[in-house]
Amino acid sequence: MKVDAFGSGLELHRAGERARDLARIGYDGLWLAEAGRTAYLTCAATALAAPELDVGTAVATAFPRSPMVTAQIAWELAEATRGRFILGLGTQIKAHIERRFSTAYDHPGARLREYVLALRAIFRAFSGQERLNFKGDFYSFSLLGMWTPGPIPYPDVPVYLAAVRPWMLRACGEVADGVHVHPFHSRRYLDEVIIPNVAKGAARAGRDPKAVKLVCPVFTIVGDSEAERAEWRQRARFQIAFYGSTPAYAGVFELHGWHGVSQRLTELQRAGDVSAMADTISDEMLAMFAVTGTWDELPRLIVDKYRGVADRIILYFATEAWEKGAPEHERWQHMITRINALAAS
């Protein structure tokens, strides 16, 4: 089980500083979100500053970019990281794709599945393994010629897909190298929804389900006092409320019998009442969707929750902790060391 950090895009010189610090603290990798800034440029800055880190996008939005554009970027990042780059892709939600990016969102599951198949064909063409001739329902590529970036020593770029609902999880099982599990999840959701549906998709494609790796972001509420834990508890409440307000993710609440919570969060979000959104997340929900403990307890709690399931975990609040400075770095460094020791035992 590898231990990774999570962060968003930063000014590129500062992104390099963060990368060096995270590598020194002991993280295996850094996953970068695509929000106001693109994930890819920060990946490049991270790779150049800390070549020992694995680097992934968590996640890059697929549909606004042609698979050819994404393939070119991924190819260069695979080369720059010496094979340590993981291409994480997601659909985003319909409103963002259509209204923010002005891009088609029809049949998102089938479209993303074909997107991955197109990427594979383009990668093979870049490597010189075959002539580019991909024809699908959504994408077609047949021209490359002198515009190929050419072979690299690391042509097998892993492609992970973000998935929450069963139909997308089955698509992951069919075509992806891994699933970037949504931060808003529980162990029960992993066991009863994610793993079985990935296995169904893998079986449909004649694949071994174990070939599809799971990377799981973790909300951590840590501290040796209630006052210390309070800050992280509130951060977790806000994040769970934010993610839980997405109607497509209502099933995560409903699996645990919390019907109507997602609808309530959506209404509060539309009203701009962020505080009430956080207050909607009960202590029982926090216990389900986050991991809470003292600095000594947390490593064991994390390993117990994800052992045998996650190939990698992502400490979701790693960048916030990094911004607190050196004393906080030392505590997280010790925690990572203990997680590694427990996971290996």
C-alpha positions, 0 to 999 in steps of 0.5 A, a space after each residue: 500500500 503506497 501513501 500519497 498526497 493530494 493537492 490542487 494546482 499552484 503557481 508553478 515555482 511554488 508547486 515545485 517547492 511543495 513537491 520537494 517537501 512532500 518527497 522529503 516527508 516520505 510520500 510515494 506520490 502526489 495526485 493533482 486535482 484539476 480545478 481553477 488551474 490545469 492539473 497537467 502543468 502542475 504535474 510537470 512542475 512536480 516531476 521536475 522538482 521531485 523526480 522520485 515522486 509518482 505523479 497523477 491527475 486526480 482527476 483531469 477532465 476528459 471530454 473538453 480535450 480530444 483524446 489526441 491532445 490528452 495522449 500528447 500531454 500524457 506521453 510527455 509527462 510519462 517521459 518527464 517522470 521516467 514512467 512515474 506518471 498516472 493519467 487519471 481521467 473523469 467525466 465531470 458533471 454535465 453542467 460543467 461539461 456543457 456550460 463551463 467547457 461547452 462540450 458534449 456530454 451525451 452518453 458519458 459512460 460509453 464516451 469515456 470508455 471509448 476515450 480510453 480505447 482511443 488513447 491506447 490506440 494513439 499510444 501504440 501509434 506513438 510507439 510505432 507499434 501500429 498505424 493509427 486507425 481508430 474508429 469509434 462511435 464518438 472519436 475517429 483518428 487516422 492521421 499522424 504522420 510526421 506529427 508523432 512525438 515518437 517512441 519513449 522508454 515508458 509507453 505503457 501509460 497507466 490510465 485510471 478513471 474516476 467512478 462512483 456509480 455502477 455503470 462507470 465502475 463496470 467501464 473501469 473494469 473493462 478498460 482502465 488500469 485503475 479506479 480513482 475512488 471518489 473521496 466521498 466513500 465508505 468501506 461498505 461502499 467499496 465492498 458492496 458497490 465499487 469492487 463488485 461492479 469493477 469485477 463485473 466489468 472485468 469479467 465482461 472484458 475477460 480481464 482479471 479484476 485484480 488487474 484494476 488497482 484502487 486508489 482511495 483518498 482518505 479524509 483524516 481527522 487527526 489530533 491528540 486533543 479535541 481542539 486539534 481534531 476540531 479543525 480537521 473535523 470541520 474541513 471533513 464536514 465541508 468536503 463531505 457536504 460539498 461532494 454529497 450535494 452532487 445528485 449523482 452521488 446520492 447513492 453513497 448516502 442511501 446505501 447507509 440509509 441516509 435518504 434525502 441528505 443529498 437533496 437537502 445538501 443540493 438545496 442548501 448549496 443553491 441557497 448559498 448556505 455553506 454553514 448549514 451544509 456542513 452542519 448536515 453532516 452528522 458525527 455518524 456520517 463523519 465516522 463512516 466517511 472519514 478516519 478519526 484518531 490521535 496521531 498514534 492511533 491513525 496509522 493503524 485505523 487507516 491500514 485496518 480500513 484499507 488493507 487488502 482493498 487499496 493499492 494506494 491511499 491518498 491523504 486528502 488534507 496533505 497540502 493543507 498540512 504542508 502549508 502549516 510548515 515544518 513542525 506539522 511536516 514532522 508529524 505527518 512524516 512519522 505517521 507515513 512511516 508508521 502506515 508503511 510499517 503496518 501495511 508491510 507487516 
